[in-house]
Amino acid sequence: MEETQYSEKKKSCANCGAELKYKPGSHQVKCEYCGYEEFIEKTKRSFEELELQHYIKAVGDNAFTETIDLLHCKNCGANQHVEENYKSLHCVYCGEPLIREDIEREGWILPGALVPFQFDNKKAGKIFRDWVKGLWFAPNKLKRAALDPEAIHGLYLPFWTFDAELFASYAGQRGDYYYETQTFRTKKGTQTRQVRKTRWTPAYGTVDGFVDDILINASKKKRREVPSNISHWNLKELSVFNSKYLSGFVTEKYTIPLREGHRKSFQKAKEIAHSWIRRDIGGDTQRIHHSDIKLSKETFKHVLLPVYISFYNYKGKEYHFYINGQTGNIHGIRPYSFWKIFFLILIIIVIIGIIANFAK
């Protein structure tokens, strides 16, 4: 397979020669030194849906359309790419120092599209600080960390998306509720009550439709799993991939290969099919005894989606905080300050003691 060619050369400022970085919320790159801005040239093509089965059969899991410079974290295993030059960098997940001399070039399936960051690191920091301010009993170290602009990193996460025509035949049962009056005895005498029962009838049929953008996280590490409440991006805002959007951010390479991602997507397609089947059966409740699900005209994309991450270590335990780089939604598992809780309880006990004294 011929390699797709695209330039990874860093774009220099026409005024001062410094590197241009992507300006979140726009289609521009900007010089942080002199303020010069330049539009990212929009390609005339739209992002491409690649025909899945042909791709897998023809080139297999190890087919690459491009190569990328990667730094591999020896502590947590994350594969990270940084578009611009840098003097020092730490892993966005665990804080381990990454050494530029350890760069390796690896193949990857070039992203077809991405959702660009919609706000910058400064606004992400404010979202994080506001969230920390609202936490009761947060350690002072966490509050100080929230003030550190270097503590938050913008990261593009890798995902596979799959589209397909879905057809399923099924056999099951439709359940319709009805109520019977039952008589029972109590100390007060004979009483009645309504008892719900279900009338089951056989159900057979077929469902079909188009399944659009089944999203599969392409990062294998459990410890780096993005919380579900911030894992919702508007994929209608996908832009055709251009490496200039990566400038100023870290990009993680997928560790789940295409074939495994496809297998995971079938499980989600099965869930979709079953929801269609239940709707088709109707009634108050349903049973699905058998379903035969077939997918056709399958296509896929490799896409990158934006998050901000803040990593924090407190008393030997790791804490991660995530901000959706498109919506601003935040999620974090926070530490608690033992001493703040202890002194609050102590103050409450003292106040109760004083009130009790006056009450005598």
C-alpha positions as CSV (number, residue, x, y, z in Angstrom):
1,M,0.0,0.0,0.0
2,E,1.4,3.4,-0.9
3,E,1.9,5.8,1.9
4,T,-0.1,9.0,2.1
5,Q,2.2,11.9,2.1
6,Y,1.7,14.9,4.4
7,S,4.2,17.3,5.8
8,E,5.1,17.2,9.5
9,K,7.4,20.2,9.1
10,K,6.7,22.8,11.7
11,K,5.2,26.0,10.4
12,S,7.3,29.1,11.3
13,C,5.9,32.6,11.9
14,A,6.3,34.9,8.9
15,N,7.1,37.8,11.2
16,C,9.5,36.4,13.9
17,G,10.3,32.8,12.9
18,A,8.9,31.2,16.0
19,E,6.6,28.2,15.8
20,L,3.0,28.7,15.1
21,K,0.5,26.8,17.3
22,Y,-3.1,26.0,16.8
23,K,-5.5,28.6,18.2
24,P,-8.4,26.7,19.9
25,G,-11.9,27.5,18.7
26,S,-10.7,28.6,15.3
27,H,-9.2,27.3,12.1
28,Q,-6.0,29.3,12.6
29,V,-2.5,28.9,13.9
30,K,-1.0,31.7,16.0
31,C,2.4,32.9,17.1
32,E,2.5,33.2,20.8
33,Y,5.4,35.7,20.6
34,C,4.3,38.4,18.2
35,G,0.6,37.6,17.7
36,Y,0.8,36.8,14.0
37,E,-2.1,34.5,12.8
38,E,-2.5,32.3,9.8
39,F,-5.5,30.4,8.5
40,I,-5.3,26.6,8.2
41,E,-6.0,25.9,4.6
42,K,-9.2,24.0,4.2
43,T,-8.9,21.0,2.0
44,K,-11.5,20.6,-0.8
45,R,-12.0,16.9,0.1
46,S,-14.2,15.8,3.0
47,F,-12.9,13.2,5.5
48,E,-13.0,9.8,4.0
49,E,-14.9,6.7,5.2
50,L,-12.6,3.8,4.5
51,E,-14.2,0.5,3.4
52,L,-13.6,-1.8,6.3
53,Q,-13.5,-5.4,5.1
54,H,-11.4,-4.6,2.0
55,Y,-9.0,-2.7,4.2
56,I,-8.6,-5.5,6.7
57,K,-8.3,-8.3,4.1
58,A,-6.0,-6.4,1.8
59,V,-3.6,-5.0,4.3
60,G,-4.3,-6.5,7.8
61,D,-3.8,-5.0,11.2
62,N,-0.3,-3.8,10.5
63,A,-1.1,-1.6,7.5
64,F,0.0,2.0,8.0
65,T,-0.7,5.1,5.9
66,E,1.9,7.3,7.6
67,T,4.7,7.3,10.2
68,I,4.7,9.4,13.4
69,D,7.3,10.5,16.0
70,L,6.4,8.9,19.4
71,L,7.6,9.1,22.9
72,H,6.8,6.0,24.9
73,C,6.2,6.5,28.6
74,K,8.2,3.8,30.4
75,N,6.0,4.1,33.5
76,C,2.4,3.8,32.2
77,G,3.0,2.8,28.6
78,A,1.3,5.8,26.9
79,N,2.4,6.5,23.4
80,Q,2.6,10.3,22.9
81,H,3.3,12.5,20.0
82,V,4.1,16.2,20.2
83,E,3.9,18.2,17.1
84,E,6.2,21.2,18.0
85,N,9.7,21.2,19.3
86,Y,10.2,21.2,23.0
87,K,12.9,21.2,25.6
88,S,11.2,19.0,28.3
89,L,8.0,17.1,28.5
90,H,6.2,15.0,31.1
91,C,3.7,12.2,30.5
92,V,0.2,13.7,30.6
93,Y,-1.1,10.6,32.5
94,C,1.5,9.9,35.2
95,G,3.9,12.8,35.2
96,E,7.0,10.7,34.2
97,P,9.7,12.7,32.4
98,L,9.8,12.0,28.6
99,I,13.2,12.2,26.9
100,R,13.5,13.6,23.4
101,E,16.3,11.3,22.6
102,D,13.9,8.4,23.1
103,I,11.8,9.3,20.1
104,E,10.8,6.4,17.9
105,R,9.1,6.5,14.5
106,E,6.1,4.2,14.2
107,G,3.5,3.6,11.6
108,W,-0.1,4.5,12.2
109,I,-3.3,4.7,10.2
110,L,-3.5,8.4,9.5
111,P,-6.5,10.1,11.2
112,G,-9.3,10.9,8.8
113,A,-10.7,13.7,11.0
114,L,-10.6,15.3,14.3
115,V,-12.6,17.6,16.6
116,P,-10.4,20.6,17.2
117,F,-10.0,22.0,20.7
118,Q,-12.7,24.7,21.3
119,F,-10.9,26.6,24.1
120,D,-7.3,27.1,25.2
121,N,-5.3,26.0,28.2
122,K,-6.1,29.3,30.1
123,K,-9.9,28.6,30.0
124,A,-9.3,24.9,30.9
125,G,-7.4,26.1,33.9
126,K,-10.3,28.3,35.0
127,I,-12.8,25.4,34.6
128,F,-10.5,23.3,36.8
129,R,-10.0,26.0,39.4
130,D,-13.7,26.7,39.6
131,W,-14.3,23.0,40.1
132,V,-11.7,22.7,42.8
133,K,-13.2,25.8,44.6
134,G,-16.5,24.0,44.9
135,L,-14.9,20.9,46.6
136,W,-15.4,20.5,50.3
137,F,-12.4,19.3,52.3
138,A,-10.0,19.4,49.3
139,P,-6.3,19.4,50.3
140,N,-4.4,22.7,50.0
141,K,-2.0,21.0,47.7
142,L,-4.8,20.3,45.2
143,K,-5.8,24.0,45.3
144,R,-2.2,25.1,44.7
145,A,-2.0,22.6,41.8
146,A,-5.1,24.1,40.3
147,L,-3.3,27.4,40.1
148,D,-0.4,25.9,38.1
149,P,-0.9,26.5,34.4
150,E,1.6,23.7,33.6
151,A,-0.5,21.2,35.5
152,I,-3.1,21.0,32.7
153,H,-2.3,19.3,29.3
154,G,-4.3,19.3,26.1
155,L,-4.5,15.8,24.6
156,Y,-6.0,14.3,21.5
157,L,-7.4,10.9,22.2
158,P,-7.6,8.2,19.4
159,F,-10.9,6.6,18.5
160,W,-12.2,4.3,15.8
161,T,-15.6,5.1,14.4
162,F,-17.6,2.5,12.4
163,D,-20.6,2.9,10.1
164,A,-22.7,0.0,8.6
165,E,-26.0,-1.1,7.2
166,L,-27.6,-3.3,9.8
167,F,-30.1,-6.1,9.2
168,A,-31.4,-8.5,11.9
169,S,-34.1,-11.2,12.0
170,Y,-35.4,-12.2,15.4
171,A,-37.7,-14.5,17.3
172,G,-39.0,-13.6,20.7
173,Q,-42.1,-12.8,22.8
174,R,-44.2,-9.7,23.4
175,G,-45.3,-9.1,27.0
176,D,-48.5,-7.1,27.7
177,Y,-49.4,-6.3,31.3
178,Y,-52.8,-7.0,32.7
179,Y,-54.1,-7.0,36.3
180,E,-56.1,-9.5,38.4
181,T,-57.9,-8.8,41.6
182,Q,-56.7,-11.0,44.5
183,T,-58.5,-11.4,47.8
184,F,-56.5,-11.8,51.0
185,R,-57.2,-11.8,54.7
186,T,-55.9,-9.4,57.4
187,K,-56.7,-8.8,61.0
188,K,-59.2,-6.1,59.8
189,G,-60.9,-8.6,57.6
190,T,-60.9,-9.5,53.9
191,Q,-59.3,-7.1,51.5
192,T,-58.5,-7.0,47.8
193,R,-55.5,-5.9,45.8
194,Q,-54.5,-5.6,42.1
195,V,-51.7,-7.9,41.0
196,R,-49.8,-7.2,37.8
197,K,-49.3,-10.2,35.4
198,T,-47.9,-10.5,31.9
199,R,-49.5,-12.1,28.9
200,W,-46.9,-13.4,26.5
201,T,-47.4,-13.9,22.8
202,P,-44.9,-15.0,20.1
203,A,-43.1,-12.4,18.1
204,Y,-41.1,-12.7,14.9
205,G,-39.7,-10.2,12.4
206,T,-36.9,-8.2,10.9
207,V,-35.3,-4.8,11.5
208,D,-32.9,-2.8,9.4
209,G,-31.3,0.6,9.3
210,F,-28.0,2.6,9.1
211,V,-25.7,2.6,12.1
212,D,-23.7,5.8,12.2
213,D,-20.5,6.5,14.1
214,I,-20.1,3.7,16.6
215,L,-17.3,5.2,18.7
216,I,-14.6,2.9,20.1
217,N,-11.9,4.1,22.4
218,A,-8.6,3.0,20.7
219,S,-6.5,3.3,23.9
220,K,-6.1,-0.1,25.7
221,K,-4.9,1.0,29.1
222,K,-7.6,0.7,31.8
223,R,-6.0,3.3,34.0
224,R,-6.3,5.8,31.1
225,E,-10.0,5.2,30.5
226,V,-11.9,8.5,30.0
227,P,-14.9,8.8,32.3
228,S,-18.2,8.3,30.5
229,N,-19.7,11.6,31.6
230,I,-17.2,13.6,29.6
231,S,-16.9,11.1,26.7
232,H,-19.6,12.8,24.5
233,W,-18.3,14.8,21.6
234,N,-20.4,16.3,18.8
235,L,-19.1,14.3,15.8
236,K,-20.9,16.6,13.5
237,E,-18.1,19.1,14.2
238,L,-15.4,16.8,12.9
239,S,-12.9,18.6,10.6
240,V,-10.7,17.0,8.0
241,F,-7.4,16.1,9.6
242,N,-4.6,18.6,9.3
243,S,-1.4,18.2,11.4
244,K,-1.5,22.0,12.2
245,Y,-4.4,21.3,14.6
246,L,-2.1,19.2,16.7
247,S,0.4,22.0,17.2
248,G,0.6,22.9,20.9
249,F,-1.1,19.7,22.0
250,V,-0.1,16.1,22.8
251,T,-1.5,13.3,20.6
252,E,-1.9,9.7,21.8
253,K,-1.4,6.9,19.3
254,Y,-4.0,4.1,19.3
255,T,-3.0,0.8,21.0
256,I,-6.1,-1.1,20.1
257,P,-5.7,-2.2,16.4
258,L,-8.3,-1.8,13.8
259,R,-9.4,-5.5,13.8
260,E,-10.0,-5.5,17.6
261,G,-11.8,-2.1,17.4
262,H,-14.1,-3.7,14.8
263,R,-14.8,-6.6,17.1
264,K,-15.8,-4.2,19.9
265,S,-18.0,-2.2,17.5
266,F,-20.0,-5.4,16.7
267,Q,-21.0,-5.7,20.4
268,K,-22.3,-2.1,20.3
269,A,-24.1,-2.8,17.0
270,K,-25.7,-5.8,18.7
271,E,-27.0,-3.5,21.5
272,I,-28.4,-1.2,18.9
273,A,-30.0,-4.1,17.0
274,H,-31.6,-5.4,20.3
275,S,-33.1,-1.9,21.0
276,W,-34.6,-1.8,17.5
277,I,-36.0,-5.3,18.0
278,R,-37.6,-4.4,21.4
279,R,-39.2,-1.4,19.8
280,D,-40.4,-3.5,16.9
281,I,-41.9,-6.2,19.2
282,G,-43.7,-3.5,21.2
283,G,-45.9,-4.2,24.2
284,D,-44.9,-3.4,27.8
285,T,-41.9,-5.8,27.9
286,Q,-40.1,-8.0,25.5
287,R,-38.0,-11.2,25.4
288,I,-35.5,-11.9,22.6
289,H,-34.9,-15.6,22.2
290,H,-32.8,-15.4,19.0
291,S,-31.4,-12.7,16.7
292,D,-29.4,-13.1,13.6
293,I,-27.5,-9.8,13.0
294,K,-25.7,-9.0,9.8
295,L,-23.7,-5.9,8.9
296,S,-22.9,-4.8,5.4
297,K,-21.2,-1.8,3.6
298,E,-19.0,-1.3,6.7
299,T,-16.7,1.7,6.8
300,F,-14.4,3.1,9.4
301,K,-12.5,6.3,10.3
302,H,-9.6,6.9,12.7
303,V,-10.5,10.2,14.6
304,L,-8.9,12.3,17.3
305,L,-11.0,13.8,20.0
306,P,-9.9,16.6,22.5
307,V,-9.5,16.4,26.3
308,Y,-7.6,18.4,28.9
309,I,-5.9,16.3,31.6
310,S,-4.6,17.3,35.0
311,F,-2.6,14.7,36.9
312,Y,-2.1,14.9,40.7
313,N,-0.4,12.6,43.2
314,Y,-1.6,12.8,46.8
315,K,-0.2,10.6,49.6
316,G,1.0,8.0,47.1
317,K,-2.3,7.8,45.1
318,E,-2.8,9.0,41.6
319,Y,-5.8,11.3,40.8
320,H,-6.8,12.3,37.3
321,F,-9.0,15.2,36.3
322,Y,-10.5,15.4,32.8
323,I,-12.1,18.3,30.9
324,N,-13.8,17.7,27.5
325,G,-12.0,19.9,25.1
326,Q,-15.1,20.6,23.1
327,T,-17.9,20.9,25.7
328,G,-16.0,21.9,28.8
329,N,-17.6,19.1,30.9
330,I,-15.3,18.1,33.8
331,H,-14.8,14.9,35.8
332,G,-12.4,14.1,38.6
333,I,-11.9,11.7,41.5
334,R,-10.8,14.1,44.2
335,P,-8.7,13.5,47.4
336,Y,-9.9,14.5,50.8
337,S,-7.9,16.3,53.5
338,F,-8.1,14.2,56.7
339,W,-7.1,17.1,58.9
340,K,-9.8,19.4,57.5
341,I,-12.4,16.8,58.2
342,F,-10.9,16.1,61.7
343,F,-10.9,19.7,62.7
344,L,-14.5,20.3,61.4
345,I,-15.7,17.3,63.5
346,L,-13.8,18.7,66.5
347,I,-15.3,22.1,66.1
348,I,-18.8,20.6,65.9
349,I,-18.2,18.6,69.1
350,V,-17.0,21.7,70.9
351,I,-20.1,23.7,69.7
352,I,-22.4,20.9,70.8
353,G,-20.7,20.9,74.2
354,I,-21.1,24.6,74.6
355,I,-24.8,24.5,73.6
356,A,-25.3,21.6,76.1
357,N,-23.6,23.6,78.8
358,F,-25.9,26.6,78.3
359,A,-28.9,24.4,78.2
360,K,-28.3,23.1,81.8
